[in-house]
Amino acid sequence: MWFENCLATLGEAHDESVYGAIERLVEAGEQVGFTVHDLIRMLNGGMTLECLLDVIEVRMTGACLDPESKAA
């Protein structure tokens, strides 16, 4: 079900490259503490995919600098 929600949110066609991109996005989000439901909620709330990727990147960078900090 979550694949369908992600696909609908991204407005993409059902094909393997899209599934792979979504899987990588979810994996990156999970690495920084987001669940798939968090990601969907952020996108449904109006966050752009570019902004979501920026948030994940900032959290990854912050995790590398200070693994104890969850502020990002």
C-alpha positions as CSV (number, residue, x, y, z in Angstrom):
1,M,0.0,0.0,0.0
2,W,2.8,2.5,0.8
3,F,4.2,2.1,-2.7
4,E,0.9,3.2,-4.1
5,N,0.7,6.2,-1.8
6,C,4.3,7.2,-2.8
7,L,3.5,6.8,-6.5
8,A,0.3,8.9,-6.1
9,T,2.2,11.6,-4.2
10,L,5.0,11.7,-6.8
11,G,2.6,11.6,-9.7
12,E,4.8,9.1,-11.5
13,A,3.8,6.1,-13.7
14,H,4.1,2.6,-12.3
15,D,7.4,1.3,-13.6
16,E,10.5,-0.3,-12.1
17,S,12.7,2.8,-12.1
18,V,10.1,4.6,-10.1
19,Y,9.8,1.8,-7.6
20,G,13.6,1.8,-7.2
21,A,13.7,5.5,-6.7
22,I,11.0,5.3,-4.0
23,E,12.8,2.4,-2.3
24,R,16.0,4.5,-2.2
25,L,14.2,7.5,-0.8
26,V,12.5,5.4,1.9
27,E,15.9,3.7,2.8
28,A,17.6,7.1,3.1
29,G,14.7,8.5,5.2
30,E,14.9,5.5,7.5
31,Q,18.6,5.9,7.9
32,V,17.9,9.3,9.5
33,G,14.9,8.3,11.6
34,F,11.9,8.8,9.3
35,T,9.3,6.1,8.7
36,V,7.6,5.7,5.3
37,H,4.5,7.2,6.9
38,D,6.6,10.3,8.0
39,L,7.8,10.7,4.4
40,I,4.3,10.4,2.9
41,R,2.8,12.8,5.5
42,M,5.5,15.4,4.7
43,L,4.8,15.1,1.0
44,N,1.1,15.2,1.5
45,G,1.5,18.2,3.7
46,G,3.0,20.2,0.8
47,M,6.7,19.6,1.1
48,T,8.4,19.3,-2.3
49,L,10.5,16.2,-3.1
50,E,13.5,18.5,-3.4
51,C,12.9,19.9,0.1
52,L,12.4,16.4,1.5
53,L,15.7,15.3,0.0
54,D,17.4,18.4,1.5
55,V,16.0,17.5,5.0
56,I,17.3,14.0,4.6
57,E,20.7,15.3,3.5
58,V,20.9,17.7,6.4
59,R,20.1,14.9,8.8
60,M,22.7,12.6,7.2
61,T,25.3,15.3,7.5
62,G,24.4,16.0,11.1
63,A,24.5,12.3,11.9
64,C,28.0,12.1,10.5
65,L,29.1,15.1,12.5
66,D,27.3,14.4,15.8
67,P,25.6,11.0,16.1
68,E,24.1,12.0,19.4
69,S,22.3,15.1,18.0
70,K,18.7,14.7,16.7
71,A,18.2,18.5,16.2
72,A,18.3,18.5,12.4
